[in-house]
């Protein structure tokens, strides 16, 4: 499906492949393997020749439909789906990096991603330098002759900092490095990093692409060529594959992606503005607020502010836990991207494995609460938060 269609249409129609039964809904292919007409066809399939399917670890029709739909939404030529967002990041690192290589990464990324770079990759001789997301000069200073990968997420989780993707892309290009952008929080509905100069877009499809907290999934999208081909090879050999069922759920989730992202962003902005006026709230972090330091940049790069609202409450951890424990409607869980609003304390959950110094460098204090706004009525969400705020 071509780019002549708008995002709403691509989310509903892109990538669909009908069988001979002409089903209207996308088919779910629950099969591990595929039958060949003869031995020669089987040999060609295993050798990588032909257009057929071989084994569902790396080729499956339902997964293909999911990949093609997400690629169309991101404006990418190709997409490879994985078992989770973290496996998408790992697969990207394994394809692009080798022992002795260097990564420059934002320090304002998901806690597990920091652990992946600083703990796991370092075991294999890959070093990572973490820099502030918004300080372009520090990205430049961090570059070394062996720098191969730039990595960031924008807006950041949980503080909603916004990267100047085009500016960082220019630095990466000059360094000869690949820029990978985690677009999980915005999705292609609100932001398209490839159009801003990124080389790869990474997703935790577990979040907004599914949108209802049902399954795990991940994806990497980019241009056709060696990197995307190598990602398919990595899946074939290492096996961090998405299940066809999960791919089908995410495929159906993308049908309502634009409606959900715009509606949840609208609710998030209303909740953020209300929290900013509350006397027990010290600070609110949301790209759509006039008080946000990168609001102008966010307005250039994004259609809306997204659904994540983080805020510091006065009184530190004790006050933050009081707010969380007093909720009756909002779900206390570390996941986000659901139509049900969720709440969590990052310092002791999603970023709890980081050292206190690393959390401080990322701006994650003990009084910080992350709210992932869903589709409930705004007044009900405000009433639920009021109990703990006093």
C-alpha positions as CSV (number, residue, x, y, z in Angstrom):
1,X,0.0,0.0,0.0
2,X,1.5,3.3,-1.1
3,X,2.1,6.5,0.9
4,X,-0.8,8.2,-0.9
5,X,-3.0,6.9,1.9
6,X,-3.2,8.7,5.2
7,X,-2.2,7.2,8.5
8,X,-5.7,6.2,9.6
9,X,-6.2,4.3,6.4
10,X,-2.8,2.6,6.6
11,X,-3.5,1.5,10.1
12,X,-6.6,-0.3,8.9
13,X,-5.6,-1.6,5.5
14,X,-1.9,-1.8,5.0
15,X,-0.2,-5.2,4.8
16,X,-3.4,-7.3,4.5
17,X,-3.0,-10.5,2.4
18,X,-6.1,-12.5,1.8
19,X,-6.1,-16.3,1.2
20,X,-8.2,-18.1,-1.4
21,X,-11.1,-17.9,1.1
22,X,-11.2,-14.1,0.7
23,X,-11.6,-13.5,4.4
24,X,-12.3,-9.9,5.4
25,X,-10.4,-10.0,8.7
26,X,-6.7,-10.9,8.6
27,X,-6.0,-14.6,8.8
28,X,-4.1,-16.0,11.8
29,X,-1.6,-18.7,10.7
30,X,-0.9,-20.9,13.7
31,X,1.6,-23.2,12.1
32,X,5.3,-23.9,12.8
33,X,6.2,-25.1,9.4
34,X,5.1,-25.1,5.7
35,X,4.8,-27.8,3.1
36,X,6.9,-27.8,-0.1
37,X,5.8,-29.2,-3.5
38,X,9.1,-31.1,-3.9
39,X,12.6,-31.5,-2.6
40,X,14.1,-28.8,-4.9
41,X,11.6,-26.2,-3.6
42,X,12.4,-27.1,0.0
43,X,16.1,-26.8,-0.7
44,X,15.5,-23.3,-2.3
45,X,13.4,-22.2,0.6
46,X,16.0,-23.2,3.2
47,X,18.7,-21.5,1.1
48,X,16.8,-18.2,1.1
49,X,15.5,-18.4,-2.4
50,X,11.9,-17.9,-3.5
51,X,9.1,-16.0,-1.9
52,X,7.5,-18.8,0.1
53,X,7.5,-19.5,3.8
54,X,9.9,-21.9,5.5
55,X,9.6,-21.9,9.3
56,X,7.6,-19.6,11.6
57,X,10.7,-18.7,13.6
58,X,11.5,-16.2,10.9
59,X,8.8,-16.4,8.2
60,X,5.0,-16.4,8.9
61,X,2.2,-14.8,6.9
62,X,0.5,-13.2,9.9
63,X,3.8,-11.8,11.1
64,X,4.4,-10.5,7.5
65,X,1.2,-8.6,7.6
66,X,2.0,-7.0,10.9
67,X,5.5,-6.0,9.7
68,X,4.2,-4.5,6.5
69,X,1.5,-2.5,8.3
70,X,3.9,-1.0,10.8
71,X,6.4,-0.3,8.0
72,X,3.7,1.6,6.1
73,X,2.8,3.6,9.2
74,X,6.5,4.5,9.9
75,X,7.2,5.3,6.3
76,X,9.8,2.5,6.3
77,X,10.8,0.2,3.5
78,X,11.1,-2.9,5.7
79,X,10.2,-4.1,9.2
80,X,11.2,-7.1,11.3
81,X,9.0,-8.1,14.3
82,X,10.5,-9.6,17.5
83,X,9.2,-11.2,20.7
84,X,9.4,-8.0,22.7
85,X,10.7,-4.4,22.6
86,X,13.8,-5.4,24.5
87,X,14.5,-8.2,22.0
88,X,14.2,-5.6,19.2
89,X,16.8,-3.5,20.9
90,X,19.1,-6.5,21.5
91,X,18.7,-7.7,17.9
92,X,19.6,-4.3,16.7
93,X,22.7,-4.2,18.9
94,X,23.8,-7.7,17.8
95,X,23.5,-6.9,14.1
96,X,25.2,-3.5,14.3
97,X,27.9,-4.0,16.9
98,X,30.9,-6.2,17.7
99,X,33.6,-6.4,20.4
100,X,35.5,-3.1,20.6
101,X,32.6,-1.0,19.3
102,X,31.2,2.0,21.1
103,X,27.6,3.2,21.6
104,X,26.4,6.7,22.5
105,X,23.0,6.6,24.2
106,X,20.7,9.0,25.9
107,X,20.7,8.5,29.7
108,X,16.9,9.2,29.6
109,X,15.9,5.8,28.4
110,X,14.0,2.8,29.9
111,X,15.7,1.2,32.8
112,X,16.0,-2.2,31.2
113,X,17.6,-0.6,28.1
114,X,20.2,1.0,30.3
115,X,20.9,-2.4,31.9
116,X,21.2,-4.0,28.4
117,X,23.8,-1.5,27.3
118,X,25.8,-1.1,30.5
119,X,25.7,-4.6,31.9
120,X,25.0,-7.2,29.1
121,X,26.8,-5.6,26.1
122,X,29.8,-4.6,28.2
123,X,30.4,-8.3,28.8
124,X,31.1,-8.6,25.1
125,X,33.5,-5.7,24.9
126,X,31.0,-3.1,23.8
127,X,31.2,0.2,25.7
128,X,28.4,2.7,26.1
129,X,28.6,6.4,26.9
130,X,25.4,7.9,28.3
131,X,24.7,11.6,27.6
132,X,21.8,14.0,28.3
133,X,19.1,13.6,25.7
134,X,18.8,17.3,25.0
135,X,22.5,18.4,25.0
136,X,23.6,18.1,21.4
137,X,27.1,19.2,22.2
138,X,27.5,16.2,24.6
139,X,26.5,13.8,21.9
140,X,29.2,15.4,19.7
141,X,31.8,15.2,22.4
142,X,31.0,11.5,23.2
143,X,31.8,10.4,19.6
144,X,34.9,8.2,19.2
145,X,36.5,6.6,16.1
146,X,34.8,3.3,17.0
147,X,31.3,4.7,17.6
148,X,28.8,2.7,15.7
149,X,25.4,3.3,17.2
150,X,23.4,6.3,18.6
151,X,20.4,5.3,20.6
152,X,17.6,7.4,22.1
153,X,13.9,7.4,22.9
154,X,11.8,10.5,22.5
155,X,9.8,11.5,24.4
156,X,11.8,9.9,27.2
157,X,10.4,7.5,29.7
158,X,9.4,8.7,32.3
159,X,10.2,12.4,32.2
160,X,9.0,13.2,28.7
161,X,12.1,15.0,27.5
162,X,12.1,15.6,23.8
163,X,15.2,15.0,21.6
164,X,16.0,17.1,18.5
165,X,16.1,14.1,16.3
166,X,17.2,15.9,13.2
167,X,20.1,17.5,15.0
168,X,21.3,14.2,16.6
169,X,20.8,12.5,13.2
170,X,23.3,15.0,11.7
171,X,25.8,14.3,14.4
172,X,25.4,10.5,13.9
173,X,25.8,10.8,10.2
174,X,29.0,12.8,10.6
175,X,30.3,10.1,12.9
176,X,29.4,7.3,10.5
177,X,27.1,5.9,13.2
178,X,23.6,4.4,12.9
179,X,20.8,6.4,14.7
180,X,18.1,4.2,16.3
181,X,15.1,5.9,17.8
182,X,12.7,4.2,20.2
183,X,9.3,5.5,19.1
184,X,7.3,3.5,21.6
185,X,5.7,6.4,23.4
186,X,4.6,8.4,20.3
187,X,4.1,5.7,17.7
188,X,4.0,6.7,14.1
189,X,0.7,8.4,14.7
190,X,2.4,11.2,16.6
191,X,6.0,11.1,15.3
192,X,7.9,9.6,12.4
193,X,11.6,9.5,13.3
194,X,12.7,8.2,9.8
195,X,11.4,11.4,8.3
196,X,13.5,13.4,10.8
197,X,16.8,11.6,9.8
198,X,16.8,8.4,12.0
199,X,18.1,5.2,10.3
200,X,16.1,2.8,12.4
201,X,12.9,3.0,14.5
202,X,12.4,0.5,17.3
203,X,9.1,-0.4,19.0
204,X,7.9,-2.2,22.0
205,X,4.7,-3.3,20.3
206,X,3.5,-4.4,23.7
207,X,2.6,-0.8,24.4
208,X,0.5,1.4,22.2
209,X,0.6,-0.7,19.0
210,X,-1.4,-3.4,20.8
211,X,-3.0,-0.8,23.1
212,X,-4.9,-3.0,25.4
213,X,-2.2,-4.8,27.5
214,X,-2.7,-8.2,25.9
215,X,0.5,-9.5,24.3
216,X,4.2,-8.9,24.0
217,X,5.9,-7.9,20.8
218,X,8.6,-5.7,19.3
219,X,9.8,-4.4,16.0
220,X,12.6,-2.7,14.1
221,X,11.8,-0.7,10.9
222,X,14.1,1.0,8.4
223,X,15.4,0.9,4.9
224,X,15.7,-2.3,2.9
225,X,19.3,-3.6,2.8
226,X,22.0,-5.2,4.8
227,X,20.8,-4.2,8.3
228,X,17.3,-5.4,7.9
229,X,18.4,-8.5,6.1
230,X,20.8,-9.2,9.0
231,X,18.0,-8.8,11.5
232,X,16.0,-11.5,9.7
233,X,19.2,-13.7,9.9
234,X,19.5,-12.9,13.6
235,X,15.9,-14.1,14.2
236,X,16.5,-17.2,12.2
237,X,19.7,-18.1,14.2
238,X,19.0,-16.7,17.7
239,X,15.2,-17.0,17.7
240,X,13.8,-14.0,19.5
241,X,10.7,-14.4,17.4
242,X,7.2,-13.0,17.8
243,X,4.4,-15.6,17.9
244,X,1.8,-15.4,15.0
245,X,-0.9,-14.9,17.6
246,X,0.8,-11.9,19.2
247,X,1.5,-10.5,15.8
248,X,-2.2,-10.9,14.9
249,X,-3.3,-9.1,18.1
250,X,-0.9,-6.2,17.4
251,X,-2.0,-6.1,13.8
252,X,-5.6,-5.6,14.9
253,X,-4.5,-3.1,17.5
254,X,-3.0,-0.9,14.8
255,X,-6.4,-0.5,13.3
256,X,-7.4,1.8,16.1
257,X,-4.0,3.3,16.8
258,X,-4.7,6.8,15.5
259,X,-8.0,7.1,17.3
260,X,-6.5,5.9,20.6
261,X,-3.3,8.0,20.5
262,X,-5.1,11.2,19.8
263,X,-7.8,10.6,22.4
264,X,-5.3,9.5,25.1
265,X,-3.1,12.5,24.3
266,X,-6.1,14.8,24.7
267,X,-6.9,13.3,28.1
268,X,-3.3,13.3,29.2
269,X,-3.0,17.1,28.5
270,X,-6.1,17.8,30.6
271,X,-4.8,15.7,33.5
272,X,-1.4,17.3,33.2
273,X,-2.8,20.8,33.3
274,X,-4.9,19.9,36.4
275,X,-1.9,18.4,38.2
276,X,0.2,21.5,37.5
277,X,-2.3,23.6,39.4
278,X,-2.4,21.2,42.4
279,X,-0.7,22.6,45.5
280,X,0.8,19.1,46.4
281,X,2.5,18.7,43.1
282,X,5.9,20.2,42.8
283,X,6.4,19.7,39.0
284,X,4.7,18.1,36.0
285,X,6.5,16.6,33.0
286,X,4.5,16.6,29.9
287,X,5.5,17.8,26.4
288,X,2.2,19.4,25.7
289,X,2.3,21.9,28.6
290,X,3.5,25.5,28.0
291,X,5.9,25.0,30.9
292,X,7.8,22.1,29.2
293,X,11.3,23.2,28.2
294,X,11.0,21.5,24.8
295,X,7.4,22.3,24.0
296,X,8.2,24.2,20.8
297,X,10.4,21.3,19.6
298,X,7.7,18.8,20.5
299,X,5.1,20.8,18.5
300,X,7.4,20.7,15.5
301,X,8.1,16.9,15.7
302,X,4.9,15.5,17.2
303,X,1.2,15.8,16.4
304,X,0.4,15.7,20.2
305,X,2.1,15.3,23.5
306,X,1.4,11.6,24.0
307,X,-0.3,9.8,26.9
308,X,2.5,9.8,29.5
309,X,2.3,12.3,32.3
310,X,4.9,12.2,35.1
311,X,4.9,14.5,38.2
312,X,6.8,15.1,41.4
313,X,4.8,15.2,44.5
314,X,5.9,17.1,47.6
315,X,7.1,14.8,50.3
316,X,9.3,12.3,48.4
317,X,8.7,8.5,48.3
318,X,6.2,8.5,51.2
319,X,4.0,11.0,49.6
320,X,4.3,9.3,46.2
321,X,3.3,5.9,47.6
322,X,0.4,7.5,49.4
323,X,-1.0,8.8,46.1
324,X,-0.5,5.5,44.3
325,X,-2.0,3.4,47.2
326,X,-5.0,5.7,47.4
327,X,-6.1,5.0,43.8
328,X,-9.1,2.8,43.3
329,X,-9.7,3.2,39.6
330,X,-6.2,3.5,38.2
331,X,-4.2,0.3,37.9
332,X,-0.9,0.0,39.8
333,X,1.3,-1.7,37.3
334,X,4.6,-1.0,35.5
335,X,3.1,-1.4,32.0
336,X,2.0,1.5,29.8
337,X,0.2,1.9,26.5
338,X,-3.1,0.4,27.7
339,X,-6.6,2.0,27.3
340,X,-6.8,1.5,31.1
341,X,-4.8,4.2,32.9
342,X,-1.8,2.9,34.9
343,X,0.3,4.4,37.6
344,X,3.8,3.5,38.9
345,X,6.7,4.7,41.0
346,X,9.7,4.6,38.6
347,X,12.4,4.8,41.3
348,X,11.3,1.5,42.8
349,X,9.9,-0.3,39.8
350,X,10.8,0.4,36.2
351,X,14.1,2.1,37.1
352,X,14.7,0.4,40.4
353,X,17.7,-1.6,39.2
354,X,19.6,1.5,38.4
355,X,22.1,2.9,40.9
356,X,21.0,5.9,42.9
357,X,23.6,7.9,40.9
358,X,22.2,6.8,37.6
359,X,18.6,7.6,38.6
360,X,19.7,11.0,39.8
361,X,21.5,11.7,36.5
362,X,18.3,10.7,34.7
363,X,16.2,13.1,36.9
364,X,14.2,10.3,38.5
365,X,13.6,11.3,42.1
366,X,11.8,9.5,44.9
367,X,8.8,11.7,44.6
368,X,8.2,11.0,40.9
369,X,5.0,9.3,39.7
370,X,4.4,8.1,36.2
371,X,0.9,8.1,34.9
372,X,0.0,6.5,31.6
373,X,-3.3,8.0,30.7
374,X,-5.9,5.7,29.1
375,X,-9.4,6.3,27.8
376,X,-11.4,6.8,31.0
377,X,-13.2,10.0,31.7
378,X,-10.8,12.8,32.8
379,X,-13.0,13.8,35.8
380,X,-12.9,10.2,37.1
381,X,-9.1,10.1,36.8
382,X,-8.8,13.4,38.6
383,X,-11.1,12.2,41.4
384,X,-9.0,9.0,41.8
385,X,-5.8,11.0,42.1
386,X,-7.3,13.6,44.5
387,X,-7.7,11.0,47.3
388,X,-3.9,10.6,47.7
389,X,-3.0,14.2,46.9
390,X,-5.3,15.5,49.7
